[in-house]
Amino acid sequence: MLQRFRKRYGKYLVHIWIEEYLTWLTRSLPSMLGFVIRWFVYRFLFQELSSFAYIYSGVYIYHTYGIKVGKGLSVNVGAHLDGRGGLRIGDHVMIGPYAVIVSSSHQHKQLNVPMNSLDHILEPIVIEDDVWIGAKAIIMGGVHISTGAVIAAGSVVTTDVKAFDIVAGVPAKPVGNRKINTTPNDS
């Protein structure tokens, strides 16, 4: 089992250990000092981090080696992000409290092998610019969320989301569009 783990994560093993230790140390730091220290740590852990990011306390980010982030990211309290399968986040994205973004899952179709012994299925996620992911929303692997989309609180996104669509439900379905619902006072 250890050999399989080493084979699967060998080139990332040291990175994962450093990631776990540094994020454990900084996860609960309060106030603006906590934001600054977490940003500094993730600057080195992420594959790319374009500018300052507001990463609130209590956020769990795993497999940072697979994460690329644009400008102006905000990740609220208790969110979980998994970059194992690849996670690209555009500019000015807001991720609500306790949202979950998972870019990998377990294989489950080989009935003669325990599921925890099977490899992960890696499915990259792309979140384009100006997206708002509501509280407790879940974004599953392989999803592409286009520019300006809104993911309602508690939604489970299993398919791609078109630009400016507002999606809600389990599974998430379009319930509106920001371009259509815009009034002259909304700017």
N, C-alpha and C positions, 0 to 999 in steps of 0.2 A: 504494500500500500504506500509506503514512504517513497519507494522508487517511482511509482506511478505519479505521485504528487510532484516529485522532483522533475520528472520528465515533462509534466504538464506545465509547471510554473517555474522551472529551473532558472530561466533568464530573468524572471521577475522576483525571485525569492527574496533577495536582499531588499529590493524596493518595497515589497509587501511588508517585511518586518519593520523597516524604517517608517513606512506609512502608518502601520498599526500603532507603533510607539508614539510618534509625533502627534497623530490625531487624538490618541488617548490623552496626552498631556494638554492639548489645546482645546478639546471639544467643549469643555464646560467653563472656559474663561469668560467672565461677564464684561459688559460695557464695550466702549469703542476700542479699548485696548485688546479685547478678545477678537473683534473684527480684524484689526490690523495684524495680530499675530497669526490668526488662521489664514488670512490672505497670504502672508509671507510664507507660511508652511506650504500651502497649496500651490503657490507660484513655482516651487521646486518639484512638487509631486506630480502635478498635472502634466500631460504631454504639452499643453499650451494653455496659458491664461493671459488674455490680452491686456486687461487692466484690473483695477481694484474690484473685488467682488465682496458683497455683503453675505457672509456665511455665518448665520446665527449660531448660537450655542446649541448643543444637542443634535447637530446634524451629523449623520453617518455617511461617509463617502468611502467606497471600497474600490479597489483595483483602479487607482488614480492614473496608472500608466496608460489607460485607454481613453482618457477624458481630454477633450479640447473645448475651451470656453472662450467666447467672445467678450465684448465689453459690457459692463453694467449688470452683471449677474447678481441676483438676490435669491438666496436659498433660506427659507424660513425654518423655524424651530422643528426639530424632530424628523426632517426629511431624510430619506435614504436614497443614495445614488450609487449605482453599480456600473463601473466602466469596463468590466471584463470583456464584453463583446464589442466595445467601442461606443462612445457617447460623445456626440458633437452638439454643443449648445451655442446658439448664435448670440447676437448682441441684445441687451436689454430684456433678458428673460427673467420672469418672476416665477419662483417655485414655492408654492404655499406650504403651510405647516403640515407635517406628517405625510407629504406626498412621497410616492415610491416610484423610482425609475430603475427598471432592471433590464440590462442588456444581455442577460444569459438566463438559461433555465435548465432543468434536468431532463435528460432523455428518459423515456418511460415505455418505449415500445418493445423492448427485449424482455419478455416475461420470465425467462430463465436466469436472469441476472438481477441482483438487487439494484434498485434505482440509484442508491447512493454510491454504487460502484461504477456507474456509467459516466461517460464524459459529459461535460456541459454542452449545450447548444448555444453557440455565440451568435447573437443577432444584434447588429449595430442599430443604434437609435440616433436620429437626427432631429434636433429641435431648432428651427430657424429663428430669425430675429423677431423681437417684440411679441413673444408668446407668454401667456399667463396660465400657469397650471395651478388650479385651485387646491384647497386643503384636502388632504387624504385621497387625492386622485392617484391612480396607478397607471403608469405607462409601461406597457409590455414590450419585449424585444422585437426588433424588426420594424418599428413604427417610424414614420416620417411625419413630423408635425410642421406644417408650412407657416410662413410668415403671418403674424397678426392673429393667430388662432387663440381661442380661449377654451380651456378645459375646465368644465364645471367641477365644483367640489364633489368628491366621492365617486367620480367617474372612473371607469376602467377602459383605457384606450388600447384596443387590440388591432386596429387598422389605421391606415394613414389618414391624416386630417388635412383638408384643403385650406388654402390661404384664407384668412379672416373668418373661418367657420367657428361657430360656438357649438361645442359638443357636450352632451351630458348623458348620463345613464350607465347601465351595466348590461351589455357592452355599450360604449359611448357611441351615440348617433348624433348627426347634425340637428340642432334645434333652432339655429339662427345663423346669421352672417353679419359681421360687424359693418361691412360696406352697405348692406341693405338697410340695417337698423340705425344708421347714422343720421342724426339730425344736425341742422346748421350750428347748434350750440356745442356739439361734440367735436372738439378739435384737439 
